[in-house]
Amino acid sequence: METHIVKILKAFYITHDVKCFVTEKPDGYDFSPGQATDVSINLPEWENKLRPFTFTNLREQNYLEFMIKIYKDHKGVTNKLGSINAGAELILHDVFGAIQYKGKGTFIAGGAGITPFISIFRDLYRKQYIHGNKLIYSNKTAEDVIMAEELHKMLKKDFLNVYTRENVIGFLERRIDRNFLIDAISDFSQNFYVCGPTDFVKNINEHLLDLGAKASTIIIEK
């Protein structure tokens, strides 16, 4: 397994618990929008603690970007990343990931599960191919939404915010369950891209199959 040590160029919070890291990009290091890599911190006792994070930048850019949810109540890698800033180093590993764009469809994300879709949307928007894709994005509250302004700019009316714990005027407050999918989706023969917590992905996948979607058109991380 090849590894690369990269310096953090910028580190800043984009929500109350999601931190954006911009790093150097190794020569020849490439990925497809939606893919990820295992990342560790280049510090004693941390260099072998790998966690998967998705690239959120465009592949043509000369840097790499990660948007990482910081779990301050766990004494793990993301908690440590919360105290890491520009000048520190990360260790990148091989690129992997099954979530790649297969054609127009509906993207369904829960929380930080939006991250693989950000690079895909940015790529489609730059190429002017984003029209015809829809995003259903579930979060607990409005302050949990990652990159809301940019997602609205790219997707316009095809960006549907769903909140599970907050009554926000003009937005839906409910969970993405079977009935929600029936109300929100008219064509279950299209492509579906699903990413989020394990139980979220499992439940959405089961509902989609039950409603007529084919397993071959549901793109999830294996």
C-alpha atoms as one frame of an Amber mdcrd trajectory, in Angstrom:
protein
   0.000   0.000   0.000   1.449   3.337  -1.079   1.278   6.229   1.373   1.761
   9.969   0.970   2.550  12.536   3.655   0.842  15.855   2.890   0.876  19.178
   4.694  -2.385  20.815   5.740  -2.644  24.174   3.971  -5.926  25.341   5.539
  -8.200  24.064   8.306 -11.466  25.746   9.265 -14.974  24.904  10.480 -17.816
  25.089   7.957 -20.523  24.073  10.469 -20.492  23.774  14.252 -19.021  20.255
  14.011 -17.680  19.835  10.463 -14.134  20.944   9.691 -12.706  21.470   6.215
  -9.091  20.479   5.548  -7.227  21.614   2.424  -3.981  19.724   1.850  -1.171
  19.372  -0.609  -1.822  17.035  -3.534   0.893  14.446  -4.280   2.125  14.267
  -7.877   0.070  11.770  -9.868  -2.483  11.308  -7.080  -5.928  11.056  -8.671
  -9.492  10.071  -7.811 -12.943   9.984  -9.350 -15.611  12.281  -7.857 -17.266
  10.394  -4.996 -14.199   8.380  -4.003 -12.302   8.422  -0.706  -9.031   7.484
   0.923  -7.933   6.279   4.344  -6.362   9.127   6.297  -4.217   9.164   9.423
  -2.458  11.951  11.335   1.312  12.124  11.011   1.993  12.183  14.740   3.320
   9.536  17.141   0.535   7.174  18.274  -1.753   8.433  15.481  -0.025   7.436
  12.230  -1.544   3.933  12.216  -5.087   4.990  13.119  -6.742   5.119   9.689
 -10.182   6.535   8.953 -11.923   6.847   5.550 -12.686  10.351   4.296 -14.076
  11.517   0.970 -12.466  14.015  -1.385 -14.734  17.036  -1.856 -12.651  19.060
  -4.313 -12.579  18.841  -8.099 -10.038  16.304  -9.354  -8.429  18.948 -11.607
  -7.529  21.204  -8.677  -3.952  21.236  -7.406  -4.939  20.528  -3.815  -7.090
  18.023  -1.927 -10.039  18.870   0.302 -11.843  16.894   2.985 -14.937  17.884
   4.994 -14.800  15.902   8.230 -17.367  15.660  11.004 -15.628  16.136  14.349
 -16.901  13.926  17.158 -15.733  15.797  20.244 -17.316  13.298  22.633 -15.099
  10.460  21.315 -11.377  10.429  22.035 -10.638   9.224  18.503  -9.218  10.419
  15.213 -11.835  13.076  14.424 -11.579  14.526  17.927  -7.829  14.847  17.402
  -8.409  16.412  13.973 -10.463  19.051  15.732  -7.232  20.364  17.272  -5.101
  19.960  14.111  -4.514  23.034  11.951  -2.504  24.371   9.010   1.113  23.215
   9.053   0.368  19.783  10.497   0.625  16.670   8.301  -1.736  13.894   7.273
  -0.919  10.508   5.773  -2.979   9.510   2.733  -3.390   5.955   1.481  -4.849
   4.333  -1.629  -7.958   5.740  -3.274 -11.132   3.617  -3.102 -14.891   3.906
  -3.298 -17.915   2.496  -5.088 -19.854   5.778  -5.185 -19.295   7.200  -8.648
 -21.623   8.974 -11.055 -23.513   6.545 -13.300 -25.985   8.991 -14.814 -28.841
  11.237 -13.753 -30.813  10.267 -10.684 -31.768  11.057  -7.113 -29.122  11.469
  -4.422 -30.202  10.697  -0.855 -27.834  11.771   1.915 -27.909  11.669   5.686
 -25.668  14.061   7.639 -21.994  13.808   6.682 -23.044  11.301   4.011 -23.297
  14.321   1.705 -19.498  14.464   1.304 -19.069  12.020  -1.623 -21.847  13.846
  -3.447 -20.204  17.275  -3.111 -17.349  16.411  -5.473 -19.809  14.783  -7.897
 -22.094  17.835  -7.903 -19.175  20.235  -8.308 -17.920  18.229 -11.268 -21.363
  18.079 -12.905 -21.985  21.777 -12.259 -18.655  22.750 -13.817 -19.484  20.656
 -16.893 -23.082  21.998 -16.958 -24.464  18.449 -16.599 -26.099  18.833 -13.185
 -29.632  19.526 -14.462 -31.900  16.505 -14.013 -30.305  15.348 -10.763 -32.097
  15.729  -7.432 -30.787  15.805  -3.854 -32.769  14.767  -0.764 -30.647  15.724
   2.239 -31.594  14.771   5.808 -30.163  16.429   8.929 -31.230  16.859  12.533
 -31.343  20.667  12.359 -30.584  23.515   9.957 -27.188  24.155  11.554 -26.084
  20.615  10.637 -26.410  21.169   6.865 -23.036  21.041   5.112 -22.425  23.505
   2.247 -26.093  24.514   2.086 -25.513  27.711   0.098 -23.385  26.024  -2.578
 -25.770  23.077  -2.892 -28.689  25.487  -3.385 -26.708  27.390  -6.003 -25.913
  24.221  -7.957 -29.203  22.324  -7.636 -31.742  25.123  -7.135 -35.272  23.633
  -6.846 -33.873  20.103  -7.042 -32.374  20.428  -3.532 -34.784  19.130  -0.883
 -33.855  19.709   2.766 -35.350  17.393   5.371 -35.031  18.030   9.110 -35.751
  15.413  11.761 -35.631  17.541  14.925 -36.491  21.096  14.010 -39.490  22.938
  12.650 -38.082  25.264   9.987 -40.530  27.374   7.987 -40.456  26.385   4.333
 -38.725  23.046   4.909 -39.875  19.541   5.682 -39.699  18.129   9.178 -39.914
  14.356   8.913 -37.781  11.280   8.399 -36.991   9.750   5.042 -39.117   6.625
   5.376 -41.114   4.576   2.871 -44.010   7.027   2.774 -41.673   9.962   2.284
 -40.047   8.253  -0.722 -43.474   7.562  -2.239 -44.376  11.255  -1.878 -41.031
  12.627  -3.112 -40.169  10.259  -5.984 -42.322   9.487  -9.012 -39.910   7.246
 -10.944 -38.212   4.318  -9.210 -36.489   3.128 -12.378 -33.891   5.916 -12.180
 -30.449   5.833 -10.557 -30.279   6.299  -6.792 -27.183   7.359  -4.873 -27.391
   6.763  -1.129 -24.860   7.670   1.567 -25.049   8.270   5.305 -24.951   6.326
   8.583 -25.069   2.529   8.195 -28.680   2.114   9.347 -29.795   5.054   7.187
 -28.301   3.484   4.046 -29.687   0.034   4.915 -33.215   1.346   5.460 -33.272
   3.559   2.362 -31.891   0.719   0.239 -34.606  -1.668   1.480 -37.368   0.896
   0.884 -36.153   1.640  -2.652 -36.029  -2.050  -3.565 -39.487  -2.569  -2.090
 -40.816   0.325  -4.183 -39.497  -1.090  -7.444 -35.935   0.149  -7.793 -33.405
  -2.355  -9.134 -30.317  -3.237  -7.098 -28.157  -2.391 -10.121 -29.383   1.218
 -10.092 -28.785   1.845  -6.366 -25.239   3.123  -5.844 -23.971   2.797  -2.276
 -20.598   2.312  -0.607 -20.010  -1.417  -0.323
